[in-house]
Structure formats: C-alpha cells, structure tokens
Amino acid sequence: MRSIHKTQQLLISCCLLSLMLCFLTNCKSQKLLSSQGFAPKGGNLPILELPPPAPMPKIPDPLPVNSVALGDTAGVKEVKMDFPMASGPFQPTWKSIGENYQESAISWLREAKFGIWVHFGPQSAGMSGDWFARKMYIKGTTAYENHLKKYGSPVDSGYKEVLRDWNPRKLNPEKYVKLYHRIGARFLLIQGVHHDNFDLWDSKYQPWNAVNIGPHKDLLALWAKAAKKEGMHFGIAFHHEYSWWWFQSAFRTDSADRMFDGRLTLADGKGKWWEGYDPKLLYGINLREYKGMDEFQYRPDEGIFTRHLDYAKWYADRWALRILDAVNKYDPDFIYTDGDSSQPFSGWRTGTGFKSDADERMIASYFNLELARHGKQDVFSITKFFPAGQKGIVTTFEGRYPRTIKTDQPWLGENAVGDWFYRPDIIYDARFVIHCLLEYVCRDGAYAVNIPIRPDGSLEPACIEMLNDIGDWMKVNGSAIYGSKAWVKEGEGKDGKIHMIPAGSLSAKQAAFQYEPEDIRFTVGKDGKLNVFTMMVPPSGSKITVHSLKKGGDYDKPISSVKLLGYNGNIQWSQTEDGLIITLPATDKFKTALCFSIN
C-alpha cells in the first residue's frame, strides 16, 4: 500500500510539474506575442494590437473656392508615420521590404491565373455604373438624375440615404464562390471599401460600415469565409486613399445655391436616423479652396494640402489602420490598394494632398504579421500601377495590356464586365472574358474580371449563362492556363501585327470585335509543352499556319505531336519553311478559341 501511495504521489508531482511547464510556456508565448505587438485572439491567429480611433483634428474654416494653390510635392519632405506596426524583419522602407521578401510567396498567383473581382458595394444601388457616389452630386450626370428620381435633392437626401436603404438581400457569397470556382476561377479579389468611404466589414475605425448601416451584415466576412471554405485564395481591395478628396462634389450647391449634404455636421443629426454618425467621417472635409479641387473629373492636380496637414496625418493614419483592422480579422492572402500614382500618399495624382511612408509602413506591418501567423512568407501586396523593381509588390493593368511579354515584376490584368458597378445595359459575353484572359496570360500575367452584381445581390440570368460558358471553355483548356508562363513571344497576327481586343471595360465595342484566323497566342504549360491558341474558331477543314514555328526559324525545334484540346482524334500537321501548318478537324462544337498542345 505504501509503495502504491508513493507511486501516486510521484505521478501527481509529475502532472503538477507538467502543468507548471505548460503554464510557463504559455506565458512565455503570450509575452513573446505581446512583445512583437501581437495579442492572441481567442486562441486563434495572433493579431496586431491596434489603438482606439483618434478624434479628427480641428479643421480650419474653408477659404473661398479655388483660392489656394496646392503645395509643391517636390519640395515637401516625406512624413514618417508612427501608427503601430507589427515587429519583424520588415521595416517601413522599400529597401527593407525588397531585401527581406521571398518571391516564392507569389507563386500561387501563377498557378491560379484566373480570378473574379468582387467589386460590389452600395454604389450598385444607383444603377449608374462606376463612381456613382461622387457623380450623384454633379448636375447633368446620369447618376444625378437617377438620384433625383429616387431620393430627391441631395441637399437633404444624399449618399448617406443610399447607404441607409441599401440591402442586398439576395447576395449569397457561398453560392457565388462555388459558382466562380466551378467555372475555373481560382482566386477572389474582394472589395473592402471603395472611394465612397463605406467599409463593408465590422470596421473598428469607420462607423459608416455595413454592420451598422444598410445590410447590417459583415459582407467581407461572408465572402472571406466562403473563399476559405472553397479552398480559394482571396485578397481584400482598399480604395479609400481617394476618399478624403473624392467627395468634394458633396460640398457643391444645387441650382438654388443650397449646399448639398456634405455640409452637415454631427450636431445636425440630432433626432434624425443618422444621429451619432458624423458626416465628415463619410464625406470627408471641404477642400474646395484648393485650386483644381472643385471641378476635377478623375483626380485633382499634383500637390499638398498645406493648410490641412494635421488632418492629412490623421487621415493617413486612419487609412492604414482600417487596412490592418481588416487584415487582423480576415487573414487575406493579399491586399490591394487602388490608385494611379506610384503608391498611396505620394503627393501626386491620386496620391495628392500628403506625402508620407504610410504605404511602406502598412505593408511591412502586414508582412510581419502574416510571417508571425504562418511561420513563412505567403502573402503579397498589390499596389496599383506600382513601377517595376520592388519585391513583394504586384502591379496591375486595368483595362489595358502590356505592349509585350512582361516578366520584370508579377502583375495582374483587371477589367469589368460592363462597368465596375452595376448598370442596367450591361452586355454579357463569354468570348470577351476569354479573349482578355488569353491576352493577359500570353504576356505572363494573371487576370481578374469583375462580375456585376445587381443592387439586391443577385446575378442577371444572362450573367449566369456567360459564366457557365466560361466554365465550359476552361474545362477544356484550363491545363494550358493554370501554372502557365509566357513563351518567347506573346503571339502573332496578320501581316506581322498583333491584333487584339480593345482596352477598357467589356462592353459593346469588345463584344463586336472580331479576331481573324491569323491571330494566335502562346503560353508554355506546366508540362513544358507549347500551347498555341487561335483567337477564334476557324472553319472545319481549314488550315492555320503558325509562322513562329517554321523550319529553320528562330524557334525551330523538333515537333513530335500536335494535339487539339477537347478533340480525341489525330490532327494533320506539317512543319514547313513557312511555318507549322495545321489542318483543322470538325470544329462545330468549339467556341471562342482553340488550343493546340505542341510536344
């Protein structure tokens, strides 16, 4: 009995020691996370500790419209931001980001190649296409007229009322993600916030968000959950760098010289449906005193808001913290910042108003956080139109194509079917989506296309038919797309000229465009085979000539077989001094483009 009792005591002592070690280890782990700027989140991924929202600084009284010159960007020193960032190897400089980044983190994008842009938000409610929230305050636009019909004058009923009433009841992210995956898409780019400054998630820093107003749902969470469930990569897009100057139209006046609802203050909301919500956090502040701010079409002129530098610092802090808040909550595979400058807050083009390192600091923090979460580098940042030469940064080509093959940096082609937000006259055609996909991948890029979602969250029947047609084509030809890379040239065309679908959003002009039998594009598949695409379906029994593969030419290599994807029979071909000549079998069942796999 005594020996058993001693054994029990020994076992108890061992258990207590084990528990103490676990406790100490856990404390040490939490201390480590805390020292790195992270806090455990419910036993899940570590998160970055973020501060509470800071109050907006005092704004100077506005001066007369168009009376103040913007400050000289070139003569202004870049402001070094100080918002909290995750500790790690990445410091808030492009040099540090480049030195520490491993390009293998972007490898999945080459494998995925084809994605869907979920460019959906409350501006779809205007049924007027892109930039509705700004244009609804500009007299003479379709957006202004549509808003008048539904809400009356934006003097009293402005964009905030659009937000209040918007409720996409038919939106079903899980259903749509399954559909997108089935048709061949392998990643999603999900809008977190557009220029309208309305966060589509449970935002810590923007009370004007989809949980508090409108749908009363965390839409970003629904999309992210659906993407993860389907095993798709996803990124979050942030367009709110524009927002602090984009809404200047809301400070204009109607024909009776009454200022629109951008004039309203927090105090004006007492007793109204928007009580407690500060309109300045939605519309920004009146900056019309600066020259060019009142009448710009796409962006202001280059310059610094010299009378509003405190506000600029506050806004840039908030811009970054909103992104990091979403990163904390949804753990995206990549982030995307919109713009047509070299980076956000560059002081020029869409970066007008402030010159700072907010972008570098935010990206470094994101990379450090994800490194701590996953133990490896597996994320990247898309900075729109970012110049080549910076590791870790993917750039984009919106509605246009590189002149030729582009391998000096990873990049993504992007455009929209119809428009970036819904309008009723959209044309749906699988051909122009497939043609754009081929134009991008043959130049070594990936492609994301925006699928328009109606204000209620539904897809038009013609849109679903288009998606299914894309899926049918991808089932046959996906092996020549996924994981492919550019060949030594992107393609060939009649008279030696590359003939390609017009740039821009996909609409009537693109649907009417016709490729010719001579129009050919190339990719190299993961299997090492050369893929030759015809950009239309030539008639049965006709011949096509691939001049780049002629005998004795620059790319002359022995050819052992030619296979048409989606066709089980043998293909007649010969290699001559004019080129590889292929005789087509019956092509009646094929649509849009053929792909020949050359071994």
C-alpha positions in Angstrom: 0.0 0.0 0.0 2.8 2.4 0.9 4.6 1.8 -2.4 1.4 2.4 -4.4 0.9 5.6 -2.4 4.4 6.8 -3.3 3.7 6.0 -6.9 0.6 8.1 -6.8 2.5 10.9 -5.2 5.1 10.7 -7.9 2.5 10.7 -10.7 0.8 13.7 -9.1 4.1 15.6 -8.8 4.9 14.9 -12.4 1.5 16.1 -13.5 1.9 19.3 -11.5 5.3 19.9 -12.9 4.0 19.3 -16.4 1.1 21.8 -15.8 3.6 24.4 -14.5 5.8 23.9 -17.5 2.8 24.3 -19.8 1.7 27.4 -17.9 5.1 28.9 -18.1 5.5 28.1 -21.8 2.1 29.6 -22.5 3.0 32.7 -20.5 6.3 33.0 -22.4 4.4 32.5 -25.7 1.9 35.3 -24.8 4.7 37.5 -23.7 6.6 36.9 -27.0 3.5 37.8 -28.9 2.9 40.8 -26.8 6.5 42.0 -27.3 6.1 41.7 -31.0 3.0 43.9 -30.9 0.6 41.0 -31.2 -2.2 39.8 -29.0 -3.7 36.3 -29.0 -7.3 36.3 -30.5 -9.4 33.7 -28.8 -6.7 31.0 -29.2 -6.6 31.5 -32.9 -4.1 33.6 -35.0 -2.2 36.3 -33.3 -3.4 39.8 -34.1 -1.8 43.2 -34.2 -2.8 45.4 -31.2 -4.4 48.5 -32.7 -5.2 51.7 -30.9 -8.8 53.2 -30.5 -9.9 55.6 -33.1 -8.4 59.0 -32.7 -10.6 62.1 -32.9 -10.4 64.2 -36.0 -8.2 67.3 -35.5 -9.6 70.8 -35.7 -10.3 71.8 -39.3 -9.6 75.4 -40.4 -12.6 77.4 -41.7 -12.8 77.0 -45.5 -11.5 79.8 -47.7 -13.1 80.8 -51.0 -13.4 78.2 -53.7 -10.3 77.8 -55.9 -8.3 80.4 -54.0 -5.4 78.4 -52.5 -2.6 76.9 -54.6 -1.6 73.3 -53.7 1.8 73.0 -52.1 4.8 71.8 -54.2 5.1 68.0 -53.8 8.8 68.0 -54.8 9.7 70.5 -52.1 8.0 68.6 -49.3 9.8 66.1 -47.1 8.1 62.7 -46.8 6.4 62.4 -43.4 7.4 59.3 -41.5 4.3 57.8 -40.0 4.1 56.4 -36.4 1.0 54.2 -36.3 1.6 50.9 -34.6 3.1 48.2 -36.7 3.9 44.5 -36.2 7.5 43.8 -35.4 9.6 41.6 -37.5 12.3 41.6 -40.3 10.3 44.1 -42.5 11.0 47.7 -41.7 8.9 50.5 -43.2 11.2 51.2 -46.2 11.1 49.8 -49.7 14.7 48.8 -49.3 13.9 46.6 -46.3 10.8 45.1 -47.9 12.8 44.2 -51.0 15.7 42.7 -49.1 13.6 40.5 -46.9 10.9 39.4 -49.3 10.9 35.9 -50.9 9.3 35.9 -54.3 8.0 32.3 -53.8 5.2 33.8 -51.8 3.6 34.9 -55.1 4.0 31.6 -56.8 0.4 30.6 -56.2 -0.8 33.5 -58.4 1.0 32.0 -61.4 -0.7 28.7 -60.7 -4.2 30.3 -60.2 -4.0 32.7 -63.2 -7.8 33.4 -63.4 -9.8 35.1 -60.7 -13.0 37.0 -60.0 -13.1 40.7 -58.9 -15.9 41.1 -56.4 -16.3 44.9 -56.9 -19.6 45.1 -55.2 -20.9 47.7 -52.7 -23.7 50.3 -52.1 -22.8 52.3 -55.2 -24.5 49.5 -57.2 -27.8 50.8 -55.8 -27.5 53.9 -58.0 -27.7 51.6 -61.1 -25.5 54.2 -62.8 -22.1 52.4 -63.1 -18.9 53.4 -61.5 -18.3 56.4 -59.3 -22.0 56.8 -58.5 -21.5 58.3 -55.0 -19.4 61.2 -56.4 -21.4 61.7 -59.7 -24.8 61.8 -57.9 -23.8 65.3 -56.7 -22.8 66.5 -60.2 -25.6 68.1 -62.1 -26.1 66.8 -65.6 -24.8 63.2 -65.0 -27.0 60.1 -65.2 -26.2 59.4 -61.6 -27.5 62.8 -60.5 -30.8 62.3 -62.5 -31.2 58.8 -61.1 -30.8 60.0 -57.6 -33.2 62.8 -58.0 -35.9 60.4 -59.2 -35.5 58.1 -56.2 -34.5 60.3 -53.4 -35.0 63.9 -54.4 -32.4 66.6 -54.0 -29.0 65.7 -52.4 -29.3 68.9 -50.4 -31.2 66.8 -47.8 -31.2 63.2 -49.1 -27.7 62.4 -50.2 -25.4 59.3 -50.3 -26.0 58.6 -46.6 -29.6 57.8 -47.5 -28.5 55.5 -50.2 -26.4 53.7 -47.6 -29.4 53.5 -45.2 -31.6 51.9 -47.8 -29.2 49.5 -49.5 -29.8 45.9 -48.5 -28.6 43.2 -50.9 -31.0 40.5 -49.6 -30.3 38.1 -52.4 -26.5 38.2 -52.0 -25.2 34.7 -51.4 -21.4 34.7 -51.2 -21.2 30.9 -50.6 -23.3 30.1 -53.6 -21.4 32.6 -55.8 -17.9 31.4 -54.7 -18.9 27.8 -55.6 -20.1 29.0 -59.0 -16.9 31.0 -59.6 -14.7 28.0 -58.6 -16.8 25.7 -60.8 -16.2 27.9 -63.9 -12.5 27.8 -63.4 -11.6 30.9 -61.2 -9.0 30.1 -58.6 -8.9 33.4 -56.5 -11.1 36.2 -55.5 -10.4 39.9 -55.1 -13.0 41.2 -52.7 -13.8 44.9 -52.2 -13.4 46.1 -48.6 -14.0 49.8 -49.2 -14.4 51.8 -52.3 -13.9 55.6 -52.8 -17.3 56.1 -51.2 -15.6 55.5 -47.8 -18.1 52.9 -46.6 -16.4 49.9 -45.0 -18.0 46.6 -45.9 -16.9 44.9 -42.7 -17.3 45.3 -39.0 -14.8 48.2 -39.0 -13.1 49.4 -35.9 -12.3 52.8 -37.4 -15.2 53.6 -39.7 -18.7 53.7 -38.1 -20.2 54.2 -41.6 -20.0 50.4 -42.3 -22.2 47.6 -43.5 -22.7 46.2 -40.0 -24.1 49.5 -38.6 -25.9 50.8 -41.6 -27.7 49.2 -44.7 -27.3 45.4 -44.8 -26.4 45.2 -41.1 -24.1 42.3 -42.1 -20.3 41.8 -42.3 -20.2 41.3 -46.0 -16.4 40.9 -46.1 -16.6 38.2 -43.5 -19.2 36.3 -45.6 -17.0 36.4 -48.8 -13.8 35.5 -46.9 -15.5 32.6 -45.2 -16.9 31.3 -48.5 -13.5 31.6 -50.2 -11.7 29.7 -47.4 -14.4 27.0 -47.4 -13.9 26.5 -51.2 -10.1 26.5 -50.9 -9.7 29.6 -53.0 -7.1 32.3 -52.4 -8.5 35.8 -51.7 -7.4 39.3 -51.3 -9.1 42.5 -50.0 -9.2 45.7 -52.0 -8.9 49.1 -50.4 -9.8 52.2 -52.4 -10.1 54.8 -49.6 -7.0 56.7 -50.3 -9.2 58.7 -52.7 -11.9 59.3 -50.2 -10.5 62.4 -48.4 -10.8 64.4 -51.7 -13.1 62.3 -53.8 -16.4 63.6 -52.2 -15.8 67.3 -53.0 -18.9 67.2 -55.2 -21.0 66.7 -52.0 -19.9 70.3 -50.9 -21.3 71.9 -54.1 -24.7 73.6 -54.4 -27.9 73.0 -56.3 -29.5 75.4 -58.8 -30.9 77.4 -55.8 -27.4 77.8 -54.4 -28.2 75.4 -51.5 -25.2 73.3 -50.4 -25.5 69.5 -50.7 -25.4 67.3 -47.6 -21.6 67.3 -47.4 -22.2 70.5 -45.3 -23.8 68.6 -42.4 -22.2 68.1 -39.0 -22.5 65.6 -36.2 -24.8 68.0 -34.4 -27.1 68.3 -37.4 -28.0 64.6 -36.9 -29.8 65.0 -33.6 -33.2 63.4 -33.8 -32.6 62.1 -37.3 -31.9 58.5 -38.4 -28.2 59.1 -38.7 -27.9 60.6 -35.2 -24.4 59.8 -33.8 -22.8 59.3 -37.2 -20.5 62.2 -38.2 -21.0 63.0 -41.9 -17.3 64.2 -42.0 -16.3 60.6 -41.4 -18.2 59.7 -44.6 -17.8 62.6 -46.9 -14.5 64.0 -45.6 -14.0 67.7 -45.3 -14.4 70.7 -47.6 -11.2 71.1 -49.6 -12.7 73.2 -52.5 -10.5 76.1 -51.6 -7.5 74.4 -53.3 -7.2 75.1 -57.0 -8.5 72.3 -59.1 -10.4 70.5 -56.3 -13.8 71.8 -57.3 -14.1 70.7 -60.9 -11.7 67.7 -61.5 -13.0 64.8 -63.4 -10.9 61.9 -62.3 -8.4 63.3 -59.8 -7.0 66.7 -58.6 -3.7 68.2 -59.7 -0.5 67.3 -58.1 0.2 69.0 -54.8 -0.1 69.1 -51.0 -3.0 70.3 -48.8 -0.7 72.7 -47.0 -3.5 74.2 -44.7 -4.7 70.7 -43.7 -1.5 68.8 -42.7 -2.8 67.8 -39.3 -5.9 66.4 -41.0 -3.7 64.7 -43.6 -1.7 62.9 -40.9 -4.9 61.9 -39.1 -6.4 60.6 -42.3 -3.3 58.6 -43.5 -3.1 57.0 -40.0 -6.7 56.0 -40.2 -6.3 54.8 -43.8 -3.6 52.3 -42.7 -5.3 51.3 -39.5 -8.5 50.4 -41.4 -6.5 48.1 -43.7 -4.7 46.5 -40.7 -8.0 46.1 -38.9 -9.4 44.1 -41.9 -6.1 42.1 -42.0 -6.5 41.3 -38.3 -10.0 40.0 -38.8 -9.9 38.1 -42.2 -6.2 37.0 -42.8 -6.2 37.6 -46.5 -3.7 36.1 -48.9 -3.0 39.5 -50.4 -4.1 43.1 -50.1 -4.8 45.6 -52.9 -4.6 49.4 -52.8 -6.1 51.4 -55.7 -4.6 54.5 -57.3 -2.8 55.8 -60.3 0.2 57.2 -58.6 3.4 55.2 -57.8 1.9 54.5 -54.3 -0.7 55.8 -51.9 0.1 59.3 -50.4 2.8 60.0 -52.9 1.7 63.7 -53.1 0.7 63.5 -56.8 -2.1 62.2 -59.0 -4.4 60.0 -56.8 -1.8 60.4 -54.0 -2.5 64.1 -54.0 -2.6 66.0 -50.7 0.0 64.3 -48.5 3.5 62.8 -48.9 4.2 60.0 -46.4 5.5 56.5 -45.9 2.1 55.2 -44.8 2.1 52.6 -47.6 5.5 51.2 -46.8 4.7 51.1 -43.1 1.4 49.4 -43.6 2.8 46.8 -46.0 5.8 46.0 -43.7 3.4 45.5 -40.8 1.2 43.2 -42.9 4.1 41.1 -43.9 5.5 40.9 -40.4 2.1 39.9 -39.0 1.5 37.2 -41.6 5.0 35.8 -41.0 4.2 35.5 -37.3 0.9 33.9 -38.1 2.0 31.3 -40.6 5.7 30.9 -40.0 6.5 31.7 -43.6 6.1 34.4 -46.2 2.9 33.6 -48.0 1.3 37.0 -48.7 1.9 39.9 -51.1 0.6 43.4 -51.7 -0.9 44.7 -55.0 -0.1 48.4 -55.3 -1.9 49.5 -58.4 0.5 50.7 -61.2 3.5 50.3 -59.0 6.7 50.6 -61.0 8.9 47.5 -61.6 11.8 46.6 -59.4 10.2 46.2 -55.9 10.0 42.7 -54.5 6.8 41.7 -52.7 4.7 44.2 -54.7 2.4 43.1 -57.6 1.2 45.7 -60.0 -1.9 45.9 -62.2 -3.0 46.8 -65.8 -6.6 48.0 -65.6 -8.4 47.5 -68.9 -5.2 47.6 -71.0 -2.3 45.2 -71.8 1.4 45.4 -71.7 2.9 46.1 -75.1 4.6 42.7 -75.0 5.7 40.0 -72.5 6.3 41.5 -69.1 8.5 39.5 -66.7 10.2 42.2 -64.7 7.6 42.1 -62.0 4.5 40.0 -61.1 1.3 41.6 -62.4 -2.4 41.3 -62.7 -4.7 42.3 -65.6 -8.1 43.5 -64.5 -11.3 44.9 -66.1 -15.0 44.7 -65.6 -17.9 43.2 -67.5 -19.9 46.3 -68.3 -18.8 48.6 -65.5 -17.2 48.5 -62.1 -20.7 48.9 -60.5 -24.0 47.6 -61.9 -26.0 49.4 -64.5 -29.0 48.0 -66.5 -27.5 48.0 -70.0 -24.6 45.5 -69.5 -23.7 43.0 -72.3 -22.7 39.5 -71.2 -20.4 37.6 -73.5 -18.1 34.8 -72.5 -15.9 35.5 -75.6 -14.6 38.8 -74.4 -13.7 37.5 -71.0 -11.8 34.5 -72.5 -10.1 36.8 -75.0 -8.9 39.1 -72.2 -7.7 36.1 -70.2 -5.6 34.9 -73.2 -4.2 38.4 -73.8 -3.0 38.7 -70.2 -1.6 35.2 -69.7 0.3 35.1 -73.0 2.2 38.2 -71.7 2.9 36.4 -68.4 0.2 37.9 -66.2 -2.8 36.8 -64.3 -6.3 38.1 -64.8 -9.3 39.1 -62.6 -12.6 40.1 -64.1 -15.4 41.9 -62.3 -18.8 40.3 -62.5 -21.5 42.8 -62.0 -23.9 42.1 -59.1 -27.3 43.8 -59.0 -28.2 46.1 -56.1 -30.3 43.3 -54.5 -27.3 41.0 -54.6 -28.5 38.8 -57.5 -26.9 38.0 -60.8 -28.8 38.5 -64.1 -29.7 35.3 -65.9 -27.6 36.4 -68.9 -24.6 36.8 -66.5 -25.0 33.3 -65.2 -25.2 32.0 -68.8 -22.0 33.8 -69.5 -20.2 32.3 -66.5 -21.3 28.8 -67.5 -19.9 29.4 -71.0 -16.6 30.5 -69.5 -16.6 27.3 -67.4 -17.2 25.1 -70.4 -14.2 26.6 -72.1 -12.0 26.4 -69.0 -12.8 22.7 -68.6 -11.3 22.0 -72.0 -8.5 24.5 -72.0 -7.6 25.1 -68.3 -4.5 22.9 -68.5 -3.0 25.5 -70.9 -3.8 28.3 -68.5 -3.1 27.2 -64.9 0.5 27.4 -64.0 1.5 28.6 -67.5 4.1 31.2 -68.4 4.9 33.3 -71.4 6.8 31.8 -74.3 9.5 33.8 -76.1 6.8 35.9 -77.8 3.2 36.6 -76.9 1.6 35.8 -80.3 1.4 36.6 -84.0 -1.1 38.2 -86.3 -1.9 39.1 -89.9 0.9 41.0 -91.7 3.1 40.5 -88.6 0.9 42.8 -86.4 -0.6 41.8 -83.1 -4.4 42.4 -83.4 -6.2 42.4 -80.0 -9.5 43.2 -78.3 -9.9 46.9 -77.4 -8.9 48.2 -74.0 -11.5 49.3 -71.4 -14.4 47.7 -69.6 -16.1 44.9 -71.5 -19.0 46.3 -73.4 -20.5 46.6 -76.9 -17.1 47.5 -78.6 -15.4 44.5 -77.2 -18.3 42.2 -78.0 -18.3 43.4 -81.6 -14.6 42.9 -82.0 -13.6 40.1 -84.4 -10.3 38.2 -84.4 -9.0 36.6 -87.6 -7.6 33.1 -88.3 -4.1 34.6 -88.3 -4.4 35.8 -84.7 -2.5 33.4 -82.4 -1.4 33.5 -78.8 1.2 31.3 -77.0 1.7 30.0 -73.5 4.1 27.4 -72.0 2.2 24.9 -69.8 3.4 23.3 -66.6 4.1 20.2 -68.6 6.6 22.2 -70.7 4.5 21.9 -73.8 3.9 24.9 -76.1 0.2 26.0 -76.2 -0.9 27.6 -79.4 -4.3 29.4 -79.2 -6.3 30.5 -82.1 -8.2 33.6 -81.0 -11.3 32.5 -83.0 -12.6 29.1 -84.2 -11.6 28.7 -87.9 -14.0 26.6 -90.1 -13.8 22.8 -90.2 -11.2 21.5 -92.6 -9.4 24.9 -93.0 -5.7 25.3 -92.3 -3.9 27.6 -89.9 -0.2 28.5 -90.2 1.9 29.2 -87.1 4.7 31.2 -88.7 6.8 31.3 -85.5 7.3 27.6 -85.7 8.7 27.4 -89.3 11.6 25.2 -90.2 14.9 27.0 -89.9 13.3 29.8 -88.0 14.4 31.4 -84.7 12.3 29.0 -82.7 12.8 25.8 -84.8 12.7 22.7 -82.6 11.7 19.2 -83.5 7.9 18.7 -83.1 6.7 15.2 -82.2 3.0 15.7 -81.8 0.2 18.2 -82.1 -3.0 17.8 -80.1 -6.2 19.8 -80.1 -7.5 20.1 -76.6 -11.1 18.8 -76.4 -10.6 16.6 -79.5 -9.8 12.8 -79.3 -8.8 12.2 -82.9 -5.5 12.7 -84.7 -4.5 16.1 -86.1 -2.9 16.6 -89.5 0.1 18.8 -89.4 3.4 19.5 -91.1 6.3 21.7 -90.4 7.5 23.7 -93.4 9.7 26.7 -94.2 6.6 28.8 -93.9 5.5 27.5 -90.5 3.7 24.8 -88.7 0.6 24.1 -90.8 -2.3 22.5 -89.0 -5.4 21.1 -90.8 -8.4 21.6 -88.6 -10.8 18.8 -87.9 -14.6 19.4 -87.4 -14.7 22.5 -85.2 -18.5 23.0 -84.9 -18.7 22.1 -81.2 -15.9 24.5 -80.3 -16.4 28.1 -79.1 -14.3 31.3 -78.8 -10.8 29.9 -79.1 -8.9 26.6 -79.9 -5.8 25.4 -78.1 -3.2 23.1 -79.7 -0.7 21.5 -77.4 2.6 21.1 -79.2 5.0 18.5 -77.9 
